[in-house]
Amino acid sequence: MAHPDSGAAPRTVVLSPHFDDAALSLGGLLAGLPGPVDIVTVYGGAPAADTTVSWWDTISGFSTPGEAHRARLAEDAAACALLGARQVALDHPDGPYAEPGAALDGLDAYLAALEPGTEVLVPLGSNQPDHEAVRRRALEVLAELDAPPPTVYADLPYTGHLPEWGLPGASEALAGSPECGLAYQDLLRGYRTTVRDALTLDDRQWAAKRAAVLCYGSQLAPVSVDHGPFLSRSGPLSCELTWSLSRLDEEAADAVPH
């Protein structure tokens, strides 16, 4: 699969389920990731021409699915430019426009084409089915390719509803939370997690992240309906969290005497 320009292959790939997820969840940490960095929107494909506009796109102010897709592509391009990343949009239509149970073949092909050693970041999938589907499929494909497990990032603002969000014990709280932690608990069934990055953004980092997030203007109002004042300086976006993984089955194999 071709990359968005003729330059070097990416050293870091961030799987963003939808336009905006990478900026919302990693807008501070992205600056420190090895480049080139590709932000890959998995559900970035154009809806079929004959589909009815979704409820989400209607409350975002759009009249047609195509209008919403074109606007969000442009928003994403602007945010990626601010974040110093390259924009990649896979061909899977967003959830409301996809066939039920549709396979993520484009994601499979993209991951299979990556060079060995490319770092991949995937969303945890807290309380969002599309996010969880991306995490599950990426873990499966990378395991089939015998590639190292990806880094998992807490997807915001979803994970940020955890009362302990931003505190040192956030991972332990997720492991016991019936509201915010189901995706993390699912991850723990197959992997051991180790906190890799726990960033509280300083004012400079916050200003840069805010500028990128504001590029996604078409979605900010409806997001606030579900998540409240998520753009507050002291709100959930001000902290970012990632985990490195080790497979439990491999750890068990390593413990067997040879």
Backbone as JSON, one array per atom type, in Angstrom:
{
  "sequence": "MAHPDSGAAPRTVVLSPHFDDAALSLGGLLAGLPGPVDIVTVYGGAPAADTTVSWWDTISGFSTPGEAHRARLAEDAAACALLGARQVALDHPDGPYAEPGAALDGLDAYLAALEPGTEVLVPLGSNQPDHEAVRRRALEVLAELDAPPPTVYADLPYTGHLPEWGLPGASEALAGSPECGLAYQDLLRGYRTTVRDALTLDDRQWAAKRAAVLCYGSQLAPVSVDHGPFLSRSGPLSCELTWSLSRLDEEAADAVPH",
  "N": [[0.85, -1.2, 0.0], [0.56, 2.17, -0.85], [2.27, 4.94, 0.58], [1.47, 8.26, 1.81], [3.12, 10.09, 0.55], [6.11, 10.34, -1.42], [8.21, 9.96, 0.23], [10.24, 8.67, 2.92], [9.47, 5.47, 4.4], [7.17, 5.08, 7.13], [8.33, 5.41, 10.51], [6.85, 5.33, 12.75], [3.51, 4.46, 13.35], [0.3, 5.55, 13.92], [-2.72, 4.25, 14.7], [-5.72, 5.57, 14.14], [-8.99, 5.38, 14.91], [-11.15, 7.03, 13.97], [-11.36, 10.19, 12.19], [-9.86, 12.51, 14.15], [-9.27, 11.08, 16.51], [-6.56, 10.43, 17.05], [-5.39, 12.96, 17.51], [-6.91, 13.87, 19.72], [-6.2, 11.98, 21.64], [-3.41, 11.7, 21.68], [-2.14, 14.07, 21.2], [-0.15, 15.48, 22.58], [1.97, 13.65, 23.03], [2.71, 12.9, 20.47], [4.67, 14.53, 19.34], [7.07, 13.58, 20.31], [7.49, 11.1, 19.19], [9.25, 8.7, 17.15], [10.04, 9.76, 13.89], [9.53, 9.39, 10.28], [6.06, 9.99, 11.09], [3.01, 8.41, 10.65], [-0.38, 9.13, 10.7], [-3.02, 7.11, 10.73], [-6.16, 6.88, 9.67], [-8.53, 4.61, 10.3], [-11.3, 4.15, 9.8], [-11.75, 5.78, 7.48], [-12.85, 5.97, 4.96], [-14.83, 6.92, 2.06], [-18.36, 7.31, 2.25], [-20.88, 5.25, 0.64], [-22.53, 6.51, -2.28], [-25.3, 6.44, -2.24], [-26.22, 6.37, 0.35], [-27.98, 7.25, 3.38], [-27.76, 10.25, 5.26], [-26.1, 10.16, 8.38], [-27.18, 10.15, 11.86], [-25.2, 11.33, 13.51], [-23.7, 12.87, 11.68], [-25.69, 14.58, 10.88], [-26.28, 16.1, 13.22], [-23.88, 17.33, 13.36], [-24.05, 19.19, 11.44], [-24.15, 18.62, 8.71], [-25.44, 17.95, 5.41], [-25.28, 15.8, 3.68], [-23.73, 12.51, 3.46], [-21.38, 12.52, 1.9], [-20.58, 15.21, 1.91], [-19.91, 15.51, 4.62], [-17.75, 13.71, 4.8], [-15.83, 14.81, 3.06], [-15.33, 17.26, 4.32], [-14.28, 16.41, 6.76], [-12.0, 15.05, 6.01], [-10.47, 17.23, 5.15], [-10.26, 18.67, 7.56], [-8.76, 16.83, 9.01], [-6.38, 16.74, 7.55], [-5.4, 19.3, 8.05], [-4.99, 19.17, 10.83], [-3.09, 17.09, 11.03], [-0.94, 18.3, 9.75], [-0.28, 20.32, 11.59], [0.52, 18.7, 13.69], [2.79, 17.57, 12.72], [2.7, 15.19, 11.31], [1.97, 12.59, 8.87], [-0.84, 12.22, 6.77], [-2.98, 9.47, 6.44], [-5.67, 7.8, 5.06], [-7.67, 5.08, 5.36], [-9.81, 2.82, 3.45], [-12.18, 2.05, 4.68], [-15.55, 2.73, 5.32], [-17.03, 4.97, 7.75], [-18.61, 3.87, 10.83], [-21.63, 4.17, 10.8], [-22.09, 3.97, 8.08], [-21.12, 1.61, 7.15], [-21.18, -1.85, 6.09], [-22.85, -4.2, 8.15], [-20.75, -6.0, 10.32], [-18.59, -5.88, 8.59], [-15.39, -6.73, 7.28], [-12.07, -5.61, 8.19], [-10.32, -5.25, 5.89], [-8.63, -3.46, 4.58], [-7.1, -2.42, 6.67], [-5.76, -4.74, 7.46], [-4.14, -5.17, 5.18], [-2.61, -2.84, 5.17], [-1.11, -3.02, 7.58], [0.32, -5.36, 7.04], [2.03, -4.49, 5.08], [3.88, -2.89, 6.3], [7.23, -1.98, 7.19], [9.58, -4.13, 8.87], [10.04, -3.54, 12.34], [8.68, -1.16, 12.51], [7.02, 1.03, 14.65], [3.88, 0.61, 16.12], [0.92, 2.15, 17.19], [-2.05, 1.63, 18.94], [-5.58, 2.09, 19.64], [-7.04, 1.82, 22.93], [-9.8, 1.33, 23.19], [-11.96, 2.07, 24.82], [-15.26, 1.96, 25.69], [-16.24, 2.35, 23.09], [-17.27, 0.99, 20.19], [-16.12, 0.91, 17.53], [-13.48, 1.7, 18.03], [-12.64, -0.38, 19.69], [-12.83, -2.51, 17.89], [-10.79, -1.87, 16.09], [-8.52, -2.09, 17.74], [-8.65, -4.85, 18.49], [-8.46, -6.14, 15.98], [-5.99, -5.21, 14.99], [-4.2, -6.26, 16.9], [-4.57, -8.99, 16.4], [-3.71, -9.23, 13.7], [-1.02, -8.36, 13.8], [0.03, -10.29, 15.51], [-0.32, -12.56, 13.88], [1.49, -11.9, 11.9], [3.79, -12.29, 13.24], [4.89, -10.1, 14.48], [6.11, -7.67, 16.86], [4.05, -6.9, 19.76], [1.79, -4.09, 19.63], [2.04, -0.67, 20.85], [-0.32, 0.48, 23.18], [-2.74, 3.02, 23.38], [-4.53, 5.14, 25.63], [-7.74, 5.99, 24.79], [-9.14, 9.09, 24.23], [-11.91, 11.38, 24.59], [-12.9, 9.25, 26.11], [-11.65, 7.34, 27.97], [-10.95, 9.18, 29.82], [-13.07, 9.65, 31.54], [-12.72, 8.16, 33.76], [-12.56, 8.3, 37.27], [-10.03, 8.37, 38.49], [-8.39, 9.29, 36.5], [-5.38, 10.51, 35.12], [-3.95, 10.25, 37.44], [-1.36, 8.5, 39.32], [-2.28, 5.88, 39.79], [-3.97, 5.13, 37.69], [-4.03, 2.97, 35.82], [-4.41, 0.7, 37.46], [-6.87, 1.39, 38.49], [-8.45, 1.31, 36.17], [-8.38, -1.42, 35.73], [-10.2, -2.33, 37.55], [-12.58, -1.04, 37.07], [-16.01, -0.94, 36.33], [-17.23, 0.81, 34.62], [-15.45, 2.36, 32.99], [-13.39, 0.63, 32.41], [-13.66, -1.77, 30.92], [-12.59, -2.42, 28.38], [-9.85, -2.32, 28.92], [-9.67, -4.37, 30.79], [-10.34, -6.51, 29.16], [-8.11, -6.48, 27.48], [-6.15, -7.28, 29.3], [-6.57, -9.99, 29.5], [-5.07, -11.26, 27.63], [-2.58, -10.08, 27.63], [0.22, -8.67, 29.36], [0.47, -5.51, 30.78], [2.47, -2.57, 30.73], [3.08, 0.59, 31.95], [4.03, 2.95, 29.65], [4.16, 5.63, 28.73], [3.21, 8.41, 30.6], [1.85, 11.24, 30.5], [1.46, 14.51, 31.59], [0.31, 17.36, 30.24], [2.24, 20.27, 29.68], [1.92, 23.9, 29.54], [2.79, 24.74, 27.0], [2.72, 22.36, 25.49], [0.01, 21.81, 25.75], [-1.16, 23.97, 24.39], [-0.34, 23.45, 21.76], [-1.56, 20.98, 21.31], [-4.27, 21.68, 21.67], [-4.64, 23.4, 19.49], [-4.45, 21.6, 17.36], [-6.61, 19.87, 17.92], [-8.74, 21.65, 17.68], [-8.91, 21.89, 14.96], [-10.72, 20.01, 14.15], [-13.35, 21.03, 13.93], [-15.99, 20.46, 13.13], [-16.9, 18.42, 14.71], [-16.74, 19.02, 17.39], [-18.85, 20.21, 18.89], [-20.96, 18.16, 19.0], [-19.48, 16.16, 20.33], [-19.14, 17.29, 22.83], [-21.67, 17.05, 23.87], [-21.88, 14.43, 24.81], [-19.61, 14.26, 26.39], [-19.2, 16.48, 27.95], [-17.48, 19.45, 29.2], [-14.96, 18.87, 27.69], [-12.78, 20.11, 26.6], [-11.68, 21.68, 28.5], [-8.95, 23.21, 30.23], [-8.05, 21.8, 32.44], [-9.21, 19.4, 31.96], [-9.95, 16.04, 30.66], [-8.27, 15.77, 28.4], [-5.83, 16.77, 29.04], [-4.08, 14.96, 30.05], [-2.18, 12.14, 29.02], [-1.84, 8.67, 28.19], [-0.03, 5.7, 27.7], [0.58, 2.21, 27.03], [2.99, -0.4, 27.0], [3.12, -3.77, 25.74], [3.24, -7.24, 26.63], [2.93, -10.56, 25.55], [0.93, -12.9, 27.24], [0.93, -15.64, 26.73], [3.4, -16.03, 25.54], [5.09, -15.32, 27.66], [4.5, -17.4, 29.41], [5.49, -19.54, 27.94], [8.2, -18.94, 27.9], [8.81, -19.41, 30.52], [8.87, -22.1, 30.83], [11.0, -24.82, 31.52], [13.83, -25.62, 29.49]],
  "CA": [[0.0, 0.0, 0.0], [1.38, 3.36, -0.98], [2.22, 5.94, 1.62], [0.87, 9.48, 1.26], [4.04, 10.81, -0.3], [7.16, 9.46, -1.92], [9.31, 9.98, 1.17], [10.6, 7.46, 3.63], [8.42, 4.73, 5.08], [7.02, 5.57, 8.5], [8.92, 4.71, 11.65], [5.77, 5.21, 13.72], [2.15, 4.48, 12.8], [-0.77, 5.69, 14.91], [-4.03, 3.88, 14.18], [-6.78, 6.44, 14.65], [-10.22, 4.81, 14.35], [-11.86, 8.06, 13.23], [-10.7, 11.49, 12.13], [-9.75, 13.25, 15.41], [-8.91, 10.29, 17.68], [-5.13, 10.54, 17.35], [-5.14, 14.28, 18.1], [-7.53, 13.92, 21.03], [-5.58, 11.04, 22.59], [-1.95, 11.69, 21.66], [-1.64, 15.34, 20.66], [1.07, 15.89, 23.27], [3.03, 12.65, 22.87], [3.1, 12.72, 19.07], [5.89, 15.28, 19.0], [8.25, 12.83, 20.73], [7.56, 9.78, 18.56], [10.2, 8.66, 16.04], [9.43, 10.07, 12.6], [8.21, 9.93, 9.98], [4.88, 9.47, 11.77], [1.78, 8.38, 9.87], [-1.66, 8.98, 11.4], [-3.81, 6.29, 9.81], [-7.56, 6.81, 10.06], [-9.01, 3.31, 9.81], [-12.62, 4.39, 9.21], [-11.55, 7.02, 6.75], [-13.33, 5.85, 3.59], [-16.02, 7.68, 1.66], [-19.61, 6.54, 2.26], [-21.51, 5.04, -0.67], [-23.27, 7.7, -2.71], [-26.75, 6.31, -2.04], [-26.54, 6.2, 1.76], [-28.65, 8.34, 4.07], [-26.87, 10.91, 6.2], [-26.23, 9.59, 9.72], [-27.57, 11.06, 12.95], [-24.03, 12.09, 13.95], [-23.37, 13.88, 10.69], [-26.77, 15.58, 10.88], [-26.11, 17.05, 14.32], [-22.65, 18.07, 13.09], [-24.37, 20.27, 10.52], [-24.0, 18.24, 7.32], [-26.65, 17.54, 4.69], [-25.05, 14.53, 3.01], [-22.53, 11.81, 3.92], [-20.22, 12.95, 1.13], [-20.16, 16.51, 2.41], [-19.25, 15.29, 5.9], [-16.47, 13.05, 4.59], [-14.88, 15.76, 2.47], [-14.96, 18.25, 5.34], [-13.46, 15.8, 7.8], [-10.68, 14.83, 5.42], [-9.75, 18.5, 5.17], [-9.93, 18.94, 8.95], [-7.69, 15.93, 9.42], [-5.14, 17.18, 6.9], [-4.91, 20.47, 8.78], [-4.48, 18.74, 12.14], [-1.86, 16.33, 10.83], [0.13, 19.25, 9.44], [0.12, 20.95, 12.84], [1.15, 17.69, 14.53], [4.0, 17.09, 12.07], [2.47, 13.8, 10.89], [1.43, 12.41, 7.53], [-2.22, 11.76, 6.78], [-3.37, 8.3, 5.67], [-7.06, 7.42, 5.3], [-8.02, 3.79, 4.76], [-11.04, 2.9, 2.67], [-13.37, 1.59, 5.4], [-16.46, 3.82, 5.71], [-17.34, 5.11, 9.17], [-19.57, 2.9, 11.33], [-23.01, 4.24, 10.31], [-22.16, 3.75, 6.63], [-20.47, 0.34, 6.82], [-21.98, -3.06, 6.16], [-22.69, -4.86, 9.46], [-19.76, -7.07, 10.37], [-17.61, -5.77, 7.49], [-14.0, -6.97, 7.67], [-11.16, -4.49, 8.03], [-9.3, -5.76, 4.98], [-7.65, -2.41, 4.31], [-6.19, -2.38, 7.81], [-4.9, -5.93, 7.36], [-3.15, -4.96, 4.13], [-1.7, -1.77, 5.58], [-0.18, -3.55, 8.57], [1.19, -6.35, 6.42], [2.99, -3.81, 4.21], [4.84, -2.1, 7.07], [8.57, -2.53, 7.32], [9.88, -4.64, 10.21], [10.53, -2.54, 13.28], [7.81, 0.0, 12.59], [6.24, 1.07, 15.88], [2.45, 0.78, 15.88], [0.12, 2.52, 18.34], [-3.46, 1.29, 18.71], [-6.43, 2.59, 20.72], [-7.53, 0.86, 23.89], [-11.17, 0.97, 22.82], [-12.87, 2.28, 25.94], [-16.65, 2.38, 25.49], [-16.48, 2.77, 21.71], [-17.12, -0.27, 19.44], [-15.17, 1.02, 16.42], [-12.13, 1.72, 18.6], [-12.32, -1.73, 20.15], [-12.63, -3.35, 16.71], [-9.46, -1.59, 15.56], [-7.52, -2.7, 18.63], [-8.69, -6.31, 18.39], [-7.95, -6.62, 14.68], [-4.55, -4.92, 14.89], [-3.49, -7.25, 17.71], [-4.62, -10.27, 15.69], [-2.87, -9.22, 12.49], [0.39, -8.27, 14.18], [0.42, -11.6, 16.01], [-0.2, -13.44, 12.72], [2.71, -11.52, 11.2], [4.9, -12.5, 14.18], [5.46, -8.79, 14.8], [5.95, -7.34, 18.28], [2.77, -6.25, 20.07], [1.83, -2.63, 19.5], [1.79, 0.16, 22.02], [-1.74, 0.8, 23.3], [-2.96, 4.33, 23.98], [-5.85, 5.42, 26.19], [-8.46, 6.85, 23.85], [-9.8, 10.21, 24.9], [-12.11, 11.58, 26.02], [-13.6, 8.12, 26.73], [-10.97, 6.85, 29.17], [-10.84, 10.29, 30.75], [-14.16, 9.67, 32.51], [-12.28, 7.45, 34.96], [-12.29, 9.28, 38.33], [-8.6, 8.41, 38.79], [-7.63, 9.65, 35.3], [-4.29, 11.45, 35.34], [-3.24, 9.92, 38.67], [-0.44, 7.36, 39.13], [-2.97, 4.6, 39.85], [-5.03, 5.04, 36.67], [-4.09, 1.63, 35.24], [-5.03, -0.18, 38.44], [-8.29, 1.76, 38.56], [-9.09, 0.76, 34.97], [-8.49, -2.88, 35.88], [-11.32, -2.64, 38.41], [-13.72, -0.16, 36.81], [-17.04, -1.48, 35.44], [-17.71, 1.85, 33.72], [-14.44, 2.81, 32.04], [-12.26, -0.28, 32.28], [-13.93, -3.07, 30.31], [-11.63, -2.68, 27.3], [-8.56, -2.61, 29.55], [-9.78, -5.7, 31.38], [-10.27, -7.44, 28.03], [-6.71, -6.53, 27.06], [-5.36, -8.01, 30.29], [-6.77, -11.43, 29.36], [-4.05, -11.83, 26.75], [-1.33, -9.33, 27.67], [0.65, -7.91, 30.52], [0.66, -4.12, 30.4], [3.42, -1.76, 31.48], [2.95, 2.0, 31.54], [5.17, 3.44, 28.87], [4.13, 7.09, 28.8], [2.16, 9.04, 31.39], [2.2, 12.65, 30.26], [0.59, 15.64, 31.91], [0.78, 18.37, 29.3], [2.52, 21.63, 30.15], [1.15, 24.9, 28.79], [3.21, 24.74, 25.6], [2.17, 21.15, 24.87], [-1.44, 21.94, 25.7], [-1.51, 24.91, 23.33], [-0.16, 22.78, 20.48], [-2.62, 19.97, 21.18], [-5.55, 22.36, 21.49], [-4.72, 23.9, 18.11], [-4.74, 20.46, 16.48], [-7.97, 19.4, 18.19], [-9.69, 22.63, 17.16], [-9.08, 21.68, 13.52], [-11.87, 19.12, 13.94], [-14.45, 21.85, 14.42], [-17.32, 19.94, 12.83], [-17.31, 17.39, 15.66], [-16.54, 19.41, 18.78], [-20.11, 20.43, 19.58], [-21.61, 16.91, 19.39], [-18.67, 15.44, 21.32], [-19.38, 17.88, 24.14], [-22.96, 16.58, 24.38], [-21.63, 13.19, 25.54], [-18.42, 14.29, 27.24], [-19.13, 17.69, 28.75], [-16.44, 20.43, 28.83], [-13.75, 18.08, 27.55], [-11.67, 20.97, 26.18], [-11.17, 22.44, 29.63], [-7.49, 23.06, 30.43], [-7.83, 20.76, 33.45], [-10.06, 18.27, 31.61], [-9.31, 14.76, 30.37], [-7.27, 15.81, 27.33], [-4.56, 17.29, 29.54], [-3.23, 13.82, 30.43], [-2.13, 11.08, 28.01], [-1.33, 7.44, 28.78], [0.18, 4.56, 26.8], [1.13, 0.99, 27.64], [3.63, -1.43, 26.2], [2.49, -5.06, 25.98], [3.91, -8.53, 26.42], [1.9, -11.6, 25.45], [0.97, -13.83, 28.36], [1.28, -16.98, 26.28], [4.86, -16.08, 25.34], [5.72, -15.33, 28.96], [4.38, -18.75, 29.95], [6.42, -20.41, 27.21], [9.57, -18.64, 28.33], [9.01, -19.92, 31.9], [9.0, -23.57, 30.8], [12.4, -25.22, 31.4], [14.22, -26.24, 28.21]],
  "C": [[0.88, 1.24, 0.0], [1.21, 4.27, 0.22], [1.85, 7.28, 0.99], [1.83, 10.35, 0.48], [5.17, 9.86, -0.66], [8.36, 9.41, -0.98], [9.52, 8.64, 1.84], [9.38, 6.79, 4.22], [8.32, 5.2, 6.53], [7.82, 4.75, 9.5], [7.88, 4.47, 12.73], [4.44, 5.34, 13.0], [1.17, 4.57, 13.96], [-2.08, 5.32, 14.23], [-5.1, 4.7, 14.9], [-8.09, 5.93, 14.1], [-10.96, 5.81, 13.47], [-10.97, 9.3, 13.1], [-10.89, 12.16, 13.5], [-9.21, 12.43, 16.56], [-7.43, 10.4, 18.03], [-4.82, 11.88, 18.01], [-5.7, 14.37, 19.51], [-6.74, 13.11, 22.06], [-4.09, 11.22, 22.73], [-1.35, 13.02, 21.18], [-0.4, 15.87, 21.34], [2.23, 14.94, 23.0], [3.53, 12.53, 21.45], [4.43, 13.39, 18.74], [7.15, 14.5, 19.37], [8.4, 11.46, 20.09], [8.55, 9.81, 17.39], [9.5, 8.88, 14.7], [10.16, 9.41, 11.44], [7.08, 9.22, 10.74], [3.7, 9.54, 10.81], [0.6, 8.24, 10.82], [-2.62, 8.33, 10.41], [-5.24, 6.2, 10.33], [-8.15, 5.56, 9.44], [-10.37, 3.45, 9.15], [-12.6, 5.72, 8.47], [-12.08, 7.02, 5.33], [-14.59, 6.65, 3.33], [-17.25, 6.79, 1.74], [-20.1, 6.32, 0.83], [-22.42, 6.2, -0.99], [-24.75, 7.64, -2.36], [-27.14, 6.15, -0.58], [-27.2, 7.46, 2.34], [-27.71, 8.94, 5.11], [-27.16, 10.4, 7.61], [-26.69, 10.65, 10.72], [-26.4, 11.93, 13.37], [-23.69, 13.2, 12.97], [-24.45, 14.97, 10.61], [-26.56, 16.59, 12.0], [-24.79, 17.8, 14.22], [-22.86, 19.15, 12.04], [-24.31, 19.92, 9.05], [-25.32, 17.76, 6.72], [-26.51, 16.18, 4.05], [-23.82, 13.84, 3.58], [-21.27, 12.27, 3.19], [-19.69, 14.29, 1.59], [-19.4, 16.36, 3.72], [-17.86, 14.69, 5.7], [-15.44, 14.01, 4.02], [-14.41, 16.78, 3.51], [-14.02, 17.64, 6.37], [-12.09, 15.41, 7.27], [-9.85, 16.11, 5.48], [-9.36, 18.88, 6.6], [-8.74, 18.1, 9.4], [-6.36, 16.32, 8.8], [-4.54, 18.37, 7.63], [-4.32, 20.08, 10.12], [-3.18, 17.98, 12.0], [-0.69, 17.26, 10.52], [0.63, 19.93, 10.71], [0.89, 19.98, 13.73], [2.44, 17.14, 13.93], [3.91, 15.65, 11.63], [1.91, 13.78, 9.48], [0.05, 11.77, 7.63], [-2.39, 10.53, 5.89], [-4.81, 7.98, 6.04], [-7.33, 6.1, 4.59], [-9.44, 3.85, 4.22], [-12.29, 2.42, 3.41], [-14.27, 2.78, 5.73], [-16.68, 3.81, 7.23], [-18.51, 4.2, 9.54], [-20.97, 3.0, 10.77], [-23.16, 3.91, 8.83], [-21.56, 2.41, 6.2], [-21.48, -0.8, 6.84], [-21.78, -3.7, 7.53], [-21.69, -6.0, 9.39], [-18.7, -7.01, 9.28], [-16.19, -5.96, 8.02], [-13.16, -5.73, 7.42], [-9.98, -4.9, 7.13], [-8.22, -4.72, 4.68], [-6.65, -2.26, 5.44], [-5.23, -3.56, 7.77], [-3.78, -5.69, 6.35], [-2.15, -3.89, 4.53], [-0.67, -2.29, 6.57], [0.79, -4.54, 7.96], [2.28, -5.71, 5.58], [4.03, -3.01, 4.98], [6.2, -2.78, 7.14], [8.79, -3.06, 8.73], [10.46, -3.54, 11.09], [9.7, -1.28, 13.36], [7.01, -0.05, 13.9], [4.79, 1.38, 15.54], [1.77, 1.12, 17.2], [-1.34, 2.29, 18.02], [-4.29, 1.8, 19.88], [-6.84, 1.47, 21.67], [-8.94, 0.4, 23.55], [-12.18, 1.13, 23.92], [-14.23, 2.77, 25.46], [-16.93, 2.9, 24.08], [-16.22, 1.56, 20.8], [-16.13, -0.19, 18.28], [-13.74, 1.01, 16.93], [-11.72, 0.32, 19.04], [-12.06, -2.66, 18.97], [-11.24, -3.13, 16.11], [-8.38, -2.23, 16.42], [-7.49, -4.21, 18.49], [-8.07, -6.79, 17.07], [-6.46, -6.35, 14.53], [-3.74, -5.92, 15.7], [-3.45, -8.59, 17.0], [-3.66, -10.29, 14.51], [-1.39, -9.18, 12.85], [0.88, -9.6, 14.76], [0.59, -12.59, 14.86], [1.07, -13.15, 11.93], [3.97, -11.78, 12.02], [5.64, -11.21, 14.46], [5.3, -8.54, 16.3], [4.57, -6.75, 18.54], [2.89, -4.75, 19.94], [1.85, -1.96, 20.87], [0.3, 0.52, 22.02], [-1.88, 2.18, 23.95], [-4.39, 4.43, 24.52], [-6.57, 6.39, 25.28], [-9.31, 7.84, 24.63], [-10.85, 10.83, 23.98], [-12.71, 10.4, 26.77], [-12.94, 7.67, 28.04], [-10.89, 7.94, 30.23], [-12.0, 10.44, 31.71], [-13.82, 8.9, 33.78], [-11.98, 8.46, 36.06], [-10.81, 9.44, 38.65], [-7.75, 8.83, 37.59], [-6.59, 10.72, 35.62], [-3.52, 11.21, 36.61], [-2.35, 8.7, 38.47], [-1.14, 6.0, 39.12], [-4.04, 4.4, 38.8], [-5.14, 3.63, 36.09], [-4.78, 0.65, 36.19], [-6.52, 0.12, 38.56], [-9.06, 1.24, 37.34], [-9.33, -0.74, 35.12], [-9.68, -3.26, 36.75], [-12.59, -1.87, 38.12], [-14.74, -0.83, 35.89], [-17.57, -0.46, 34.45], [-16.7, 2.18, 32.62], [-13.42, 1.74, 31.67], [-12.5, -1.58, 31.56], [-12.95, -3.41, 29.19], [-10.26, -3.01, 27.86], [-8.57, -4.0, 30.16], [-9.73, -6.78, 30.29], [-8.83, -7.59, 27.55], [-5.87, -7.38, 28.0], [-5.55, -9.52, 30.2], [-5.69, -12.06, 28.48], [-2.67, -11.2, 26.89], [-1.05, -8.8, 29.07], [0.94, -6.49, 30.05], [1.69, -3.45, 31.32], [3.27, -0.32, 31.01], [4.22, 2.43, 30.82], [5.27, 4.96, 28.97], [2.95, 7.51, 29.67], [2.48, 10.53, 31.4], [1.09, 13.56, 30.76], [1.12, 16.84, 31.14], [1.08, 19.69, 30.02], [1.8, 22.62, 29.24], [1.51, 24.91, 27.31], [2.62, 23.53, 24.88], [0.66, 21.24, 24.74], [-1.86, 22.87, 24.56], [-1.39, 24.26, 21.96], [-1.25, 21.73, 20.25], [-3.97, 20.63, 20.92], [-5.71, 22.85, 20.06], [-5.05, 22.78, 17.14], [-6.18, 19.98, 16.67], [-9.0, 20.36, 17.6], [-9.85, 22.55, 15.64], [-10.32, 20.86, 13.21], [-13.16, 19.81, 14.39], [-15.82, 21.26, 14.18], [-17.81, 18.96, 13.89], [-17.27, 17.86, 17.12], [-17.85, 19.61, 19.53], [-20.81, 19.11, 19.93], [-20.8, 16.1, 20.39], [-18.96, 15.98, 22.72], [-20.73, 17.46, 24.72], [-22.76, 15.34, 25.24], [-20.55, 13.33, 26.6], [-18.25, 15.59, 28.02], [-18.0, 18.62, 28.29], [-15.07, 19.76, 28.68], [-12.54, 18.9, 27.11], [-11.17, 21.87, 27.3], [-9.68, 22.19, 29.82], [-7.18, 21.97, 31.44], [-8.65, 19.51, 33.17], [-9.27, 17.05, 31.2], [-8.21, 14.82, 29.33], [-5.9, 16.26, 27.82], [-3.6, 16.2, 30.01], [-3.31, 12.76, 29.34], [-1.4, 9.87, 28.58], [-1.19, 6.37, 27.72], [0.78, 3.41, 27.59], [1.88, 0.18, 26.59], [3.07, -2.78, 26.65], [3.49, -6.19, 25.88], [2.85, -9.61, 26.47], [2.04, -12.59, 26.59], [1.35, -15.23, 27.92], [2.77, -17.11, 26.02], [5.6, -16.07, 26.66], [5.66, -16.72, 29.58], [5.34, -19.69, 29.26], [7.85, -20.19, 27.65], [9.87, -19.22, 29.72], [9.18, -21.43, 31.94], [10.47, -23.95, 30.65], [12.68, -25.93, 30.07], [15.31, -27.26, 28.43]]
}
